[in-house]
Amino acid sequence: MIQLIQEYVSIAAKKHPNKIAVDFKDKKITYKQLDEETNIIAHTLRNLGCKRNDRVAFCLNKSIDSIKAVIGILKADAAYVPLDAQSPDERLLQIVRDCAPIGIICNDETQDKTQRLSGTVFSIKNIDGNRSPPIYHNIRSDLAYILYTSGSTGKPKGVMITHSNIIHFIEWVTSQFNMSENDVFSNHAPMHFDLSTFDMYSAFSNAATLCPIPPELNSYPEQFVDYIQEKKITIIMCVPSILSYLARTNAIRPGRMPSLRLIIPTGEVFPTPSLAQWKHTFPEKTFVNMFGPTETTVECTYYVIDTVPSDMNQNIPIGRACGHLEVFALKENNTLAGVGEVGELCVRGPSVGLGYWNNQEKTQAAFTENPVCTLAHDWMYRTGDLVELQSDGNYKLKGRKDHQIKFMGYRIELGEIEVALHSLPSVKEAVTIFSKMQEPGKIIAFVVLQGTENNIKEALHNMLPKYMIPHEIHVVESLPRTTTGKVNRILIKEDYEKNPHYR
């Protein structure tokens, strides 16, 4: 097993120097070129004073440059911090002030924005020099990256992930799904989303080719599918909303994307009707539902989808622990939840991260000692996700602790209402919020429709108890999303409570 994740590139360059490492739009780079050009970045950073466990940020749109920045920073013994070039300056300033990088890598497209964030900025286009391999000083337990996720207080949280965390995940996933140098991996996720960890290091560890998908194709489903076909992509991991969009627009049809063998929806619930359409269209392809927070290094559970539930109101299980981890559910009294019982999903093992950068309070709240183990200092991560253990050993996601509400004496999972809404033929997308602007509060649903509108409330009465029926249902053209593609619940709630036209 290797010691540092940048070694994946160097090893691949020795074995397959002329093989394409990254293929993006009309540009390509071989493993030899990637290895040498990232050596130059590493030496440049070292000359600027970069040392072990320093942080280096980069603000780059999706490109070969962004991949080079990641590997170059790692080769300089530093940890990389991706900055979303599309995010507002104020949010990026919060991140820069928090992690205090020694500098920010940019290019011509992002130089103006980057200069507003930091005094130490250097363009990747101007880097040239020593191509020899640098000598590494860091070890497997050192930081590889800090990814900033949304915080409940409005301040981003920096999740710390080590080389060792990543290596254990990549070694498992490669073995589990028979990945090889013959695969072509998509890279749909932005670099500041942890799914990019799977994309990059699964490809590089296997000396396979990585094909970043241009973000603009998200709005053009036919071109999205054409790109997968053109690049002969074999493995794609992405958020279910994209797969649902491709299904709704009839971009997926029998015979298309023949190279694609493994499809991994992850990051949010995959509506069962959309999954059924994918499975019916491509029965020969393998579908794996994966689940996990950034804090556990991409994923912690997986479920190979052999069959789709006949009841479209039922969610697909999130499955069981990835082979290098252990997962279990704890009830409120910190005892193990048994079959049929709901508890908080907890994760222990070598891919659980170090905690939150510069935030000891949140780290101590989420990364805790295991209360059901007699060993001292047996650490686990509390995900905040509520799950139910099934009799077959798989877990089903029931919602979030922070999405669970208590209304009129009832505990209600907003996610359960959304599952019911998604099962209706007239509903394309749906999200529910709970507002306490007026006591005792209101459950509000926002839906995007397809086809003829039916009486949604009447349909829900056949599926949900009366106390779970939304008080208001608002039809909207689209649902706002975060930069990682997830529905932006915070923005939806803020808009509802500020906008008088809803009342």
PyMOL commands that set and color helices and strands:
alter all, ss='L'
color gray80, all
select helices_A, chain A and resi 7-15+31-47+64-75+89-99+111-115+124-126+163-176+195-205+215-219+221-231+240-248+272-281+294-296+360-366+401-403+414-422+456-461+466-468+489-498+500-502
alter helices_A, ss='H'
color red, helices_A
select strands_A, chain A and resi 20-24+27-30+55-59+79-83+104-106+121-123+143-149+157-162+184-187+209-212+235-238+262-265+286-291+301-304+320-321+326-330+342-348+355-356+367-369+379-389+395-400+404-407+410-413+427-435+442-449+472-475
alter strands_A, ss='S'
color yellow, strands_A
deselect
rebuild
show_as cartoon
